[in-house]
Structure formats: structure tokens, C-alpha cells
């Protein structure tokens, strides 16, 4: 846990259902400044739903979200948070018809009065931070899967000089290494830690199933199952706990308290 324990994001009594399926059931969660938190658990248990609620992309059915101590009142396009929250989607979510520079700078082109030259400078600085200098004119189809992931990282950490409150202080990663080979995964894992240390937002929350990603990029872990946080602790504890749910998850056993859905 970060030394100062400063809470940046607090979820209180968050519940969310889709039809008759209860995805989140009265979840409480605090995210602290400087924290590297992994949310793990079986597929379909609400991990990505939590990220979307934190990002303001999805409104909960019940409960409150506090950002830097202020209760969130707006959602999606109406959001007015006191700190910036960036999100990296599982599939990178790039526009195929826009080049890399236009993808990364999209929000600044759309929502600010900054000159094109200023935006391009900011974008190129972020592309260099993620190890992709000089590719601004390429299109997503010309990039490997790992490169597309890194472009989405650059977009998530792009600052907004017109409104410093929108500069990303928290990054949300949804399966950042999904679909990548082990070497490409290592590049992404190293990048996540490098960005945390070097000004790309030092607080992040990550949904992942990848063992190496959990071990190499997380400090704390929460285990989500049946709409509730069933266990929490640091990474070393996650791999040594006697909790039967966590042990079954990491062992991959079909026998245990986690119900297998065919």
C-alpha cells in the first residue's frame, strides 16, 4: 500500500445488473495515490464493469463514486471529475481511418482550441514516452498488436494544457497484455511500470488474467467473484494464501468453489 494512503477514488456500495444478472453487488473499493492495483477473478464477474464505472463510462444502479473526495454527479459526456482518469481498452480501440497522431490527439482536437502544431508536439512527446517515436503518420493497420497497445497508452496519458485537471492522474488498464505473445507482453509490462515511475500517471488499476502481468506490474490484488470482493492483499500474499477461491484460480483447477460455466 502506498505510504501516504491518500485516497484518489472511492467506490461505496456499488451495484450493477444487466437484465437478471447481478454483476456487482454492493462493492466498496478505495484506490490510493501511487497504488498499482490488479483486479482478478473468473471471466464475466464484473472486473471490466468496475473499470467502466470508475472511468465514468457506465452508471451504477446503486452506490456512489468519489473522486478526490468529491461525489461524482455526471456520467459519460457530462462527467466533471477533479482529476484526470485515462483508460486503455483491451482491443486498443483505435480509429482505423485516422493515423496514429490523430488517434492519440483525438480528444484535444475535438475538445480544445489548441493549435494543430501544439497538439502534434504533445502527441509526439507521448509517443516517444511509450517507445514509438516517428510513427505518427502510420495507420493502425500498419502496426503490430503490441504497437497498437502502446499507441493506446500514449492516448491515455496525453495531457491537456487548457485544463490541467484533465491531465491523467489515474490510468485504467483493461487486459493490457491480452492476445500478445510472451515477449510483447513483457514489453507492455515494463512500459506500464516505466510510465508509473516517469510521469505517465503513478496510480493505476488493471484488469488481467495473465500471471506474468500480475507478478510484474501489480502491488496489490483484489479478487472479484459473484459480484463481491472475495479477497484482497499484496501480490506475494495472493500466491501464498490459503483462500480456496484464490488458490483454485491460480492453479487452474476445475475442482473448487469457483463454479465452471460451460
N, C-alpha and C positions, 0 to 999 in steps of 0.2 A: 504493500500500500504506500502511495506517495507520502513523504514525511509531513507535508503541511495539511493534508486531509481536506483541502479546500474543495467543496462540492460545486461542480460546474453544472451538472444535470441531475435532477431528482425525479424519479417516477413514483407516484403514490397511488396505490390501488388501481393500477391499470388493468382493464379488462377489454377484450376484443373477441367478437364472434363473427363468423361468416356463415350465415344460414343457421343451421342447428349445431355447427361445430364450434366449440369453445376453444379458442386459440390461446388466449391469455386470460388468466383467472386471478384478479386481484394481486398483481405483481408490484412489488416495491423494489426499487433499484437506485443506488447512488453511484454516480460516476465522478471521480475525483480528478483534480488537476494533476497532470503528469502520469495518469494511470494508463496502462496498456492492458485492456480487458478483453478476454476471449469469451464469447457466448457459444457453448457447445451443447450437443444433445441430438437425439434422433431427428431424421428429416420430418418436416411437417409439424414441428412442435412450437412454432411461433418465433423462432430466432430472427428471421428477416423482418417479421412483423414488428418486433421491438425496434429494430433499426429504423424502419419507416416512420414509426411513431416519434422516435427521438428526432428524426430529421424534419418532422412536421409535414410529411407527405401523406400521412394516414391519421385520421382522428380516432381516438379510442372511444369505445362505447361508454366507459366509466373511468373515473380517476383523473388525476391532474399531472401535468408535466411542468416542472420548474426549471428555468434556465438561468443560471447565475443568481438564484434566489427569487426570480420573478416568475409568476404564474403565466404560462403561455395562454394567450387568448385567441390568436389567429392560427390558421392551418393552411397548408399548401400555399397558394399565391398570396394569402393575406398574412403570412407569418411575419412577426416583428420581434425576433429574438435579440437579446442584448449582446450575444456573441455569435460568431460565425460557426456554422456546422457544415462541413463538407461531407459528401458521400461518394464512395466508389462502388459502383454496381457490379454484380457478378459477371455480367456479359460486357462490361466496359461502357455500353450504351452510347456509342459514338454515332454521329450522323454520317452516313455513307457519302452523302453528296457534298459535305464540307471537308476541306483539308484539315490537317492536324492543328494548324494555328487557329483556324476558325472554330474548331471544336473546343479547344482549350479556352479560348477567349469568348465563347458564346455568350455567357451571362453579362460580360462587360459590354459587348457590342449591343446587346438587347436592352440593358437596363441602366447604362451610364451615358454621360456626354463626353467621355474621354475620347481623345483623338485616336485614329487608327494606329498611328505611329506609337503612341504611348501604350496602347493595348498590345501591340506586337512585341514591344520591348519587354513588358511584363510576362507575356506568354513565353518568349524565348528564354527568359531567366528561369522560369519554372521547368521548361523542357530540359534545360541544362541540369537543373537540380535532380531530375529523375533519370539522367544519363542518356538523353536523346537530343543532343544539340544538332541543329542543322536539318531537322526533318519537318519543319513547319509547312512546307509546300506539298508534302506527301498526303495521300488519301488513306483512310483506314484499310482499304482492300490491299494496299501495298505493304502492310505491316504484319508482323507475326503476332500470335496471340499474346505473348509476353510484352511486346512493344505496345499493343493496344491497351493492355492493363496499365502500363506506365504513363501513357497519354492521359488515361482517366485519372491517374494520381495527380498529374500536373494540373488538370482542370479542378480537382478538389481542393488544391492548396493555393489556387490563384487569389491574390489579394485584390481588394477593391479600394483604391486610393480615395475615391469620393466618399466612402463610408467605412472607416476603419472598423466599426462594429461588425461589419460583414466579413472581415478577414478571418479565415478559418482558424479556430482555436481547438476544435474537436473534429476528428475525421472518423467516419463510419465506414468500415470495410465489410462488404458482403461477399464472402467466399473469394478473397483476392487471389488465391492460387488454384482455384478450381479449373480443371481442364488443362493444366500446364504440366510439362514433363518435370522430373525432379530438378534438373539444372535450372530451368526457367523459374521454378518455384523458389529455389534458393536465391536467385537474383531479386525476386519480388520481396522475399522475406528480409533480405539485407536492406533493401530500399526502404521498407516500412520503418525499420529501426533507424536508418540513416536520417530519414525525414524527421523522426521524432527528436533526434539529437541536434539537427542542424536547421531548425526554424521552419519545418513544414507542418507544424502543429504537434505539440508534445503530448497530446492526450488522444487516445483512440480506443474505439470499441470495434471488435472484429467478430464476425460470424465465420466459423470454419469447421471443417471436418478433418483437415489434414493434420496428421500427427506432428510432422516437422514444423508446420506453421505454428501450432500451439506451443511447442517447445521453444522455438526460436524467436517468437515475436510477442508472446504474452507474459505478463507478470502475475495477473490474477485470472481466475477462471470461474464462471458460473455455469451450472448445468441446468438446462431447461427441459422439462418433461411434463406432459399433461397440463400445460398452461401455467405451471408454477416453477419457481426456482427451487430445485431439489437439493442442491449442494453448492457451496462456494468456498474458495480457498486459493492459495497460491499454486503455481504450476507444479512445484515439487510435490505438494500435498495431493494434487489431482492424480498423480501417477502412483501414489503410495497409500491412498485412502482405502479403508475397508468398506466404504459405502458401496453396496451391491449394484446400484444403478450405474455409478461411475465406472466400477470395475468391469461390468458387462460391456459398457460402451467401448472402452479402450481395448478389451480383449477380442471384441467382435463375436462373442459367443451368442448363439441363438437361444441359450438357456439362461433365464434370469428374469428379473422384474420388468424389463422393458418388453412390451408386447410387440411381436413382429407382425407388421401389416403386409399381407401379400398383394 
